[in-house]
Each structure stands twice: as C-alpha cells, then as structure tokens.
Amino acid sequence: MKAQYAILRFAKYKGPTVSRIEAHNERTKETYASNPDIKTELSKHNFHPVIPNGKYRDISNRIIREAGCRVRKDSVTTVEVLITASPEFFEKKSRKEIREFFSYAVEFVKSKQNPNTYISAVVHVDEKTPHMHLCFVPITADGRLSAKEIIGNKKRLTKWQDEFWSYMVKKYPDFERGESASLTGRTHIPPRLFKQAAQLTRQKDKLMELISEMNALNAKTKSKKIAALLDGYIPGVEELMTKLKKTSIAAREMRSEIADLKKAVDRNKASTLRQLELEKKVQELDDLQHMVEALQQTMDAIPAEIIAIYNEPKLNRKETIAIE
C-alpha cells in the first residue's frame, strides 16, 4: 500500500493581495480559465468549517484594528494554511468522512492560533484532491501582528509539522511522517506560480495582438484597450517577478546539491533518485524563469504613448473613453 501523508503548508499575504485569494477560495467567479482542475459543477459541494462574515480584506482590517496592532507597509496581514492529504487517503471516502477529516484538522489549528483571528476556512471538493484553505490574521497571543513569530523560521515550521502529524495520527494511524523540508532540502514550488504565469502569458498574447493591429485610424481606441489590459498585466508581472526571486535562491541551492550528488554517485555512495528529483524541480524553475522573462520583454516593448495612457488616473481614462 502506498504511503499516505497529512499535508500542511503556509502562504503569507500583504494588503490587497488577500482579495485575490478570496476570489479563488470562495469561488466568486463563474469560470476559472487559469485553473482547469476546478469542476464548477461540483463547487456546490464545497463547505465552510469557518464562514467568512464579509470580504477577506475587510475582516482582516477589522481584526487588526480591534486588536490595536501596529501595521507597517510591508506587514503580512493574512496567513493561509493549506491542509490536505495524499490523494490515496481520500479514495472511497464518503462526504461525511471528508467532513470529519477537515473538522478534525481545524481543531488542530485552533489549538495553535486564536480562532478570533480567523477570516475563513473553506474545503474544496471540486478539484482533484479535497483540500482546505484556512485564512487567519497572524496576531500573537500578546496582541502583535507578526507572521514571523507564528510561522516564521524553519525551526518553528518544523514544529508545526511535527505537532500536526502527532495530532492527525491519533485519529488516522495510517499516516506516515514525511521528512521535514528543512532537513531534506526539498522545496515546494507552488502550482499557483505556474498558473499565474500561464494566465499572464495569455494576457501577453492579447497585448501583442492589439499592438500589431494598431494603425493611424484606430490608435486611440486600441491604446485605451491596451492600457486597460495593462491594469492587471503590469502588477501581475511585477508580483510574479518578486515571487520568483525567492525560488531562484532555492534553485541555486538545488543546483549545488545536484553537483554534490553527482560526485557521490560517481563514487557509488548515493542513489540517482534524489538527483533526478532535484533536476526535475530545477527544470520547472528554469521554465518558469523563461516565461517571466518573456512577460517582462513584452512590457519593455509597449510603446511609450500607451504607457502614458496607462499612467493616467483611471477616472480620467474612463471619462475620455465615454466622450469618444
């Protein structure tokens, strides 16, 4: 029987970025072109262990305000916990059993983080593997806003993982304890990075199509359409580039380990399995890097007059369009 694992991961968000995860978590859109795994006809079966009582960002701001926390411009205001298990674990599980699994998992998080800081917890059963997104405001026991203190370093993350496994195995004894990423050097590459890059690539293709169609007769209309498309494209590329800097560090570390492993393999002191695993991840990161470089090149190719329209206040831009 294949090994089964309980999985717990974290992501941190600042300011307005929390609104983007709300759209995904709460299924506020009719279609999800960037995530073909979502079967919207099954979304009605998703359920909330913690129901949000408003917009994510509004809830986050209210919790921070009521706690009297000091907030910096770069403060992490929302932490998202992803909880799931190996796909094999959910095979032949009834909806009741799936609910019991996530209800039990929520109780673990409650033992570690004050439920009064929770924004939402929603379980998705409309994708390949059931999973839960639990979002909370990272306020410490003494009332400070500090994601770093709650989940911040490798030692603390390892403790979370150890305690999560110890808790889950009491009810689900078949779960095995995976090796800590801080001990093995394994790096999780968030699928959202690839989905975000793919979505931006589609926007890039549309941008280039609009630019190629520009002529003296339609320049104003096309320019405004391009500027409107840039409202999402430019911030999206900049955000992706920031995220990629972190994965680039991981890529350098993996390349170094690959070199060491090759030497060990040559001396018959190591298996090639770990080497192949790392090489696959490095290739994925390289592919992502190339995608982002192409996105950046598109930004550089946008005519200056269109960038000028993009930089206009949106209200002015809309008024100009309405007049014409």
N, C-alpha and C positions, 0 to 999 in steps of 0.2 A: 504494500500500500504506500502511495506517495506521501511524503512528509507534508504536514499541514501546519500553517503558522497563523497566529493572530498578528495583525499588522496595525501599527500606529505611527503616523507621520505628522509633521507640523509644517505650517507655512505662515509667514508673517506679512501683514499688510499695513500700509500707511495711508492715512487720509482718504481721498476719494477712491482709491483702488478697491476699497471694500464693496463699492457699488457694483463693480464688475463681477465679483464672485457671487453677489446676491442674484444677479441675472441667471447665472448657471445653477446655483444651489436651489433657488426657488422656482426654477423653470418658468420664468416670466415671458419667454419668447415662444412663438409658435413653431419655429424651426431652428435647428442648430446645425448649420452647414459646416461649422468648424469642428463638430464632434459627431461624426456619423454613427457612433456607437449608441447614441441615445435613441430609444424607440419611444417616440412621443405617445403612441397609443397605450403604452404601459405606465406613463407618468402619473396617471390617476391612482396608481397603487403605491406611489411614494408616500412616506409618512413622517410625521414630526414628533420625536421624543421631546423636543423643546420648540414651542411655537413662537415665532417672532411676533412682537406686538407693534410692528411698524417697519420702516425702511432700516436696513442694516446700519447705515451711517448715522441716521437719527438716533437709533438705540445706543450706538457706541458713544456718540457725543453726549447723550443724556447721562449714561452711566459714568462717564468721565467727569462731567460737570457735577453730578450729585456726590461723587467721591472727593471732589475738590482737588483733583490731580493737576499737577503742572504738566503742560504739554509743549514739547518742542516741535519745530517744523518737521524734523525727521523722526518723530516718535512713532513707534509701532502702536497702532490703536486697536488692531484686531489680530487675533491668533486663530488660525483654522486648524482643527485636528481632524485628520482623515483616519477613520477606523474601518477596517475590513478584515478579511481573512483569505487564505488561499482559495482559489475557485473551487477546488475539490471539496472543501468544507461545506459549501452551500449546495452541493449536488443532492437532489432528492429531499432538500429541506422544505418544509411547508412554510406558508406565510407566517403562521403562528410561531414557528421555531426561529424564523429570521427575526421577527419582532423581539423574541425573548433574548436572542444573542445581542442585539443592539441596545436593548433596555439594560441588560446586564453590563455592557461596556460603558454606557453613560454613567452608571453608578460609580465606576472606577474614576472617571474624570471628575465627578462631583467630590470624590474623596481627596482630590488634589487641588481643585480650583473652585472657589466660591460660586455656586450656581447663580447668585445675584449678578454676576458679571457676564452671564450667557446672553448671546444675541439670538442664536438659532441652532437647532440640531435637526437635520433632515436626512432621512435614509433614502437613497436612490436604488430602486429595484428595476429601473428602466434602462440600465446599462448591463454589460456582460456579467459583471460581478457585483452583487449588492455591497454598498459601502455607505458610510455616514460622514457628513460634513458637520462638525460641531464648531461653531464660532464663538469666541468669548473675548472680552476686553481684558488685556493682561494686567490686572490690578493685583498687587501683592496683598498679603494679609495685613500689612500696616498701612495700606491705602495709597501706595505709589503705583504709577504707571510704569511697568518695567517688564517687557517681554524677556529681556536678557536674564533677569533674575529667575523668572519662572521656567524658561526652557533654554536659557542662553548658551551654555557651553557643552562640549562633548560629554563631560562627566555627568552633568545634570540630565542630558538627553538619554544617556545610557541607563541612569537610574530610573527614568520614566519607563524605558523599555523593559528593564528587569522587573519592575513592580507591576507593569501591565501584564507581562507573561505570567507572573506568580499569581495574579488575581484571576486571569482568564482560565488558567489550567485547573483551577479548583472546580469549575463547572464543566470545562471541556478538556478532560485529561489527555486527549489525543494530540493537543497542540504541542509542538516542539519549540524549543528556544532557539531562535536564529542567532547567528553571530552578530555582535554589535558592529555597525558601520565604522565606529571609531576604532575598533580593534582590527577589523579586516581590511579597511581602506576602501570598501565598496562604496560607490557613490550613486545615489538615486538621481536619475535625470527626469525631472517632472515631465510627464507627457504633455502638459499644458504648454510647455515651451515650443514643442513641435507643432501643436495645433495652432498656437498663436502665430508662429512663423508662416504656416500654411495659409492662414486667413489673411495675413498681411501680404503674402505673395499674390493672392488673388486680387487684392486691392491694388497692388503694384501693376499687375497686368492691365487692370481697368484704367489706371492712371496713364500708362503708356499708350493705351488705345485712344484715350481722349486727347492726349497731346499730339498724337500722329494725325488726328482728324482736324486739328486747328487750321484755320485759314483766315484770310482778311475779313471774310463775311461773318464768320461765327466766333471770332476770337473772344469777344466779351462774354458771350454765353458759355462757351467752353471753359474759359478761365474761371468763371464763378463755380461751375460744376466741379472743376478740379480742386479749387480752393475748399469747397465743401467736403470733398473726399479726403483732403489733407487733414481736416479736423480730427479724424480718427487715426489716419495713417502716420503722421509725424510723431504724435505722442506714443503711439503703439510701437514704432521702431525704436524710439529713444528708450522706452521701458524695457524692451527686449534686449537691447544692447547692454543695459545696466545689469540685467539678469545674467547675460552671457559672460560678463566679466567674472562672476563667481564660478561658473562652470569651467572657464578657461584655466583657473587655478587648479581645479580638480583634474583637468586634462593633463596638465604638466606633471602632477603627482602620479597619475596613472602611467604616463609615458616613462617616467623614472622607474616605476615598479616593473613595467614590462621589460626594460633593459636589464634589470637585476634578475628577473625570472628567466630571461633568455640565457644568461650566464649560468644560472643554476641548472637549467635544462641541459645545457651543453655538458655539464658535469654530472648529469643523471641524478641530480639532487632535488628535482621538482617536477611536478606534472605540468603539462601544457594547458590543462583545463582553465586554471586561473588566468594564464596568459591570454587565451582565446577570449575569455570573458571581458578582460580589460580592453583588448584590441577592438572588440565589437563596440564597447562604450566610447572609446576614443573616436572611432569612425563616425558614430552617431553625433558626437560633439563637433567633429570637423564638418559634417554635412550641415549641421545647424549654423555653424560659423559662416559657411559659404552662402547659405540662404540669407543671413543677416547682412552680409557684405553686399549682396545683390540688392537688397532693400535700401541700403544706405546709398548705393550708386544711383538708384532711381531718385532719391531725394536730391542728390547733387545735380541731377540732370534736369530738374524742374526749372523752367525759365524764371528769371528774376521778377518779371511783371506779375506772374502768378503768385509767387511768394509774397509780393507786396499786397495783393488782394487777400491772401490768407491771413496776413498780419493785421488787416483791418479789423476793428471790432465787429463781431458777428451781427449786431443790430444794424450797423451801417450797411453791411453787406446785404442783409435781407431786404432793407429798405430800397437799396439800389436795384435789386432783382425785381422787387414788386413794381417799381416805377417803370422798368423796362418791359 
